[in-house]
Amino acid sequence: MENKIIVSAKINAGAKKVWDYYTIPFHIMNWNYADPSWHCPRAENDLKIGGTYKARMEAKDASYGFDFEAVYVQIIDKKEFTYQFGGREANVRFANIKEQTEVTILFDPETENPIEMQRAGWQAILNNFKKYVETN
């Protein structure tokens, strides 16, 4: 798709910590949700070309949930990666800016929800990631 959605956050931490917290399943389970009423009870990450990323996101009251699964198609260690999921693609970039790391995600929108709703959801997850990294 040509109309990618972009979200980003500047995180007060070094690139290695930010990369590790974004890619290690233990950490993923602690930030991978958009709202405090949700959680991520499971995550797996085989960070290699052709490897899979899997995460379960669900409401804490178990009223709703879904599994997210993607396959890595490009990886530049500690700098960026691209994965494909459901006919869509996302690219995640990690840029060192002095003592901060900027994480930028470009992703293909889906067709069921408004663009702004999708942007807000992905941004909320990224904001949750930022908070987790900066407080741990």
URHUBEL-V758540 format. One record per residue. N is the residue number from 1. RES is the residue in one letter. SS is DSSP state (@ for helix, = for strand, . for the rest). OMEGA is omega as a letter, one per 40 degrees, with the letter a starting at -180 (999 if undefined). D_FIRST is the distance of its C-alpha to the first C-alpha in Angstrom with 1 decimal. Layout:
[[N	RES	SS	OMEGA	D_FIRST] [N	RES	SS	OMEGA	D_FIRST]]
This chain:
[[1	M	.	a	0.0] [2	E	.	a	3.8] [3	N	.	a	5.8] [4	K	=	i	6.8] [5	I	=	a	10.2] [6	I	=	i	13.1] [7	V	=	i	16.5] [8	S	=	i	19.4] [9	A	=	i	23.1] [10	K	=	a	26.1] [11	I	=	a	28.3] [12	N	.	i	32.0] [13	A	.	i	32.2] [14	G	.	a	31.9] [15	A	@	a	28.8] [16	K	@	i	30.5] [17	K	@	a	31.3] [18	V	@	i	27.8] [19	W	@	a	26.2] [20	D	@	a	28.8] [21	Y	@	i	28.5] [22	Y	@	a	24.8] [23	T	@	a	25.1] [24	I	.	a	28.5] [25	P	@	i	28.7] [26	F	@	a	31.8] [27	H	@	i	30.2] [28	I	@	a	26.9] [29	M	@	a	29.1] [30	N	@	a	30.6] [31	W	@	a	27.6] [32	N	.	i	24.6] [33	Y	.	a	24.8] [34	A	.	a	24.2] [35	D	.	a	27.6] [36	P	.	i	31.1] [37	S	.	i	31.8] [38	W	=	i	29.3] [39	H	=	i	29.5] [40	C	=	a	28.0] [41	P	=	a	30.9] [42	R	=	i	29.3] [43	A	=	i	27.0] [44	E	=	a	26.8] [45	N	=	i	25.1] [46	D	.	a	25.4] [47	L	.	i	24.0] [48	K	.	i	23.6] [49	I	.	a	21.2] [50	G	.	i	20.9] [51	G	.	a	22.5] [52	T	=	i	21.5] [53	Y	=	i	21.2] [54	K	=	i	22.7] [55	A	=	i	23.7] [56	R	=	i	25.5] [57	M	=	a	25.1] [58	E	=	i	27.7] [59	A	=	a	30.0] [60	K	.	i	33.3] [61	D	.	i	35.2] [62	A	.	a	33.2] [63	S	.	a	32.3] [64	Y	.	i	28.6] [65	G	=	i	26.4] [66	F	=	i	23.5] [67	D	=	i	22.6] [68	F	=	i	19.5] [69	E	=	a	19.0] [70	A	=	i	16.7] [71	V	=	i	17.3] [72	Y	=	i	17.5] [73	V	=	i	16.0] [74	Q	=	i	17.2] [75	I	=	i	20.1] [76	I	=	a	22.1] [77	D	.	i	25.1] [78	K	.	i	25.5] [79	K	.	a	22.9] [80	E	=	i	19.3] [81	F	=	i	17.5] [82	T	=	i	14.1] [83	Y	=	i	13.9] [84	Q	=	a	12.0] [85	F	=	i	12.9] [86	G	.	a	12.6] [87	G	.	i	9.7] [88	R	=	a	7.7] [89	E	=	i	8.4] [90	A	=	i	10.6] [91	N	=	a	12.7] [92	V	=	a	16.2] [93	R	=	a	18.5] [94	F	=	a	22.2] [95	A	=	i	24.0] [96	N	=	i	27.8] [97	I	=	a	29.2] [98	K	.	a	33.0] [99	E	.	i	33.8] [100	Q	=	i	30.4] [101	T	=	i	27.1] [102	E	=	i	24.0] [103	V	=	i	21.2] [104	T	=	i	17.7] [105	I	=	i	14.7] [106	L	=	a	11.1] [107	F	=	i	8.9] [108	D	=	i	6.0] [109	P	.	i	8.0] [110	E	.	a	9.8] [111	T	.	a	11.3] [112	E	.	a	14.9] [113	N	.	i	15.7] [114	P	.	a	15.5] [115	I	@	a	13.3] [116	E	@	i	16.6] [117	M	@	i	17.8] [118	Q	@	i	15.0] [119	R	@	a	15.5] [120	A	@	i	19.2] [121	G	@	i	19.2] [122	W	@	i	17.4] [123	Q	@	i	19.6] [124	A	@	i	22.7] [125	I	@	i	22.2] [126	L	@	i	21.9] [127	N	@	i	24.9] [128	N	@	i	26.8] [129	F	@	i	26.0] [130	K	@	a	27.5] [131	K	@	a	30.5] [132	Y	@	a	31.1] [133	V	@	a	31.0] [134	E	@	a	33.2] [135	T	@	a	35.8] [136	N	.	999	36.1]]
